[in-house]
Amino acid sequence: MLRLGPKNDAFFDLLEQEVNNVHRGAKLLVDLMENYTDVQAKFDQIQDVEHKGDAITRQVMEKLNSSFVTPIEREDIAAMAFTMDEVLDIITGVADRCVLYRIGAPTPEIIALSRAMEGATAELVKLVHLLRELKYDKIPGLVKNVKKWESESDQIYRRAVAKLLNDENANPIYVIKWKEIYEKLEDGVDFCEDVSNLVEGVVLKNA
């Protein structure tokens, strides 16, 4: 790794674009769940955001392949880009399942999980935008906030699944649908925590 000044800022620019895009996807998911109308149009918006995220990830990889020097280790740049892309893929996958499975109406639990995702990605925006400074003092508090959202999403998920499985009158297909959707979205918040850990590790190595 060599740090040769401002010309390397393009990597930070791309990572910031990517995390902003992930957060936009999370906000669109909350809007879908809180106001479940025009579902196909809202899903299309989320899918457009995903396509933009895929394009940003490709730009990151192309630049890594063509750059002799990088501001931080190239493996760290790739890991952050791919993990953020995974978060956005999960957001899109959840919205897609809601459409395909014809859920009818969101549950309070999926709304709560979507809000947790939005909260976690909002913290990621702050974290990734601090990357270019490579200063550690502001990082721990933001990482802690992401972990709080992950812990909250885990609790919501466990209560939601327990509610499904403890309802003796629930249609088994209903249970299968919602368990899969809950699990996927909770996994997405887990990946947000992974991104925060990657950022923290990068800053610790380079501070």
N, C-alpha and C positions, 0 to 999 in steps of 0.2 A: 504493500500500500504506500502510495506517495501522495502527499497533499501539496499541490502546487498553486493554490490560490483560487480566485473566483471562477475560473473557467470550469471548475469541477462542480459548481453549484447546480448544474443541470440535473444531476442525480437527485439532489434535495428538492429541486423544483418538481420533478416527476413524482417523487414519493409524496410530496404535499398535494399534488393534483390527485393522486390515487386515494389518499386518505379522505380528502374532501369529497371525492366521488362516492366512496364507501358510506360516508355519513349521509350524503344525499339519498342514497338507496335506503338507508335505515329510516330516514324521515318519511320517505314515500311509503315504506312498509307500515309505519305507524298510521299514516293518513288512510291507507287502505283498510287497516283493521278497525280504526275508530269510526270510519264513515264508509261502510261497506256498500257503496253504490258505484256505478260505472266501473265495475270490477275489471273487465277486460281492458279498458282504456288505462286504468291505473297499473295493471300488470304490465302493459306494453311500455309504460313510462319506466317502470323498474327494470324491464329487460333492456331498454335503451341505455340506462345507466350501467348495467352489467357489460354491455357491448363496449361502452366507453372505457370501462375499467380494464377489459381485456386488451384494448388498444394501448392503454397506458402501460400495462405490464409488458406488452410486446416492445414498446419503445424503450423501457428500462433494459430489457434483455439485449436488444439490438445495440444500445449504447454501451452496455457492458462488453459486448463482443467486439466492439470497434474502438474501445478506449484502452490506452496503454496504462493510464493512471486513473485512480479513483480516490475520492475524498475519504472514504472509509473502505473496509475490506469488501471486495466484490461479492463474496459469499453472503455477507450481511445484507447488502443491498438486495440481492436476489431473494433471500429468505423473507425480508420484509414485504417486498412486492408480491411474492407468491402467496404469503399468508393473508395479506389484505385482500387479494383477489379471491381467496377462498371464502373470506367473510361475505363478500358481495355475491359470490356464487350461491352461498347458503341463503342469503336474503331472497334472491331470485327464486331459488328452489322452493322456499316456503310459500311465497306468493303463487308460484306455479301450481303447487299441490292444492292450495285453497281453491284455485280455479278448476283444476282437473277433478278433484274429489267432490266438487259441488257441496261445499260445507254449509251453504245456506246463510249462516251468520257466524261471525267470530265469537269465541268464548271470552269471558273475562280474563282467563289465563293467557290466551294467545295475545291479547291486547297488552297485558302486563309484561310478557316476554318481549314483545316488540318495543315497548318503551325502555326496557332494560338494554336492548340492543342499541337503541338510539342514544341512550345515556353513555354506554360504553364507547361507542364510536365518536361521540362528542369529545370524550377525554383523549381518544387516540388522535384526533385532529390537533389538540394542543401539544401532545407528546411529539408527534412527527414534525410539527412546525418548530419544535425546539431542537431538532436533530442537528441542524446546521451550526448551532452555537457550540455543541459538544461540551456543554457545562452541566454538571450533575445536580446542582442545588435545587432546581425546580422539578426534577424528574421523579423522585420517590413519592411525592404527594399525588401526582397524577397517576402513577402506577398503582398506588393504593386505591385510588378512586375506581380504576378499571376493575381491580380485584373485588371491590365492593359490589359493583354491578354483576360481575360473574357469580359471586356468592348469592346475590339476590335472585338471579336467574335460575341458579341451581335449586334454591328453595321453592321458587314458583313451579319449576318443572316437577319436582318430587311431589308437591301437593297436588298438582294437576293430574299426574299419573295415578296417584293414590285415589283421587276422586273418581277417575274413570274406572279403575279396577274394583273399587268398592261399591259401585252402583250395580246391584244385581239385576236391575231392569234394563241396563244399557244394551243397545244393539251391538253385537260383537264387531260388526263392520265399522260402526261409529267409533268404537274404542280403538280399533286398529288405525283408522285414519288419523285421529287426533293424537294418539301416542307418537306416531311417526312425525307429525308436524311439530309437536312440542319438542321432541328429541332433537330434531334437526335445528331448530332455532336456538335451543340451549347450547348445542355444539358450536353454533356461530358465535355466541358470546364467549365461549371457551377460546375460540380462535382470536378474539379481541384481546384476551389476556395474553395469549402467545405473542401477539404483536407488541404489546406493552413490554413484555419481558425481553423481546429482541431489541427494542429501542433502548431499554435500560442497559442491556449488555453492551450495546454499541457505544453508548455514551461513557460507560465505565471504562471501556478499553481505550477510549480516545480522549478522555477529559484531561 
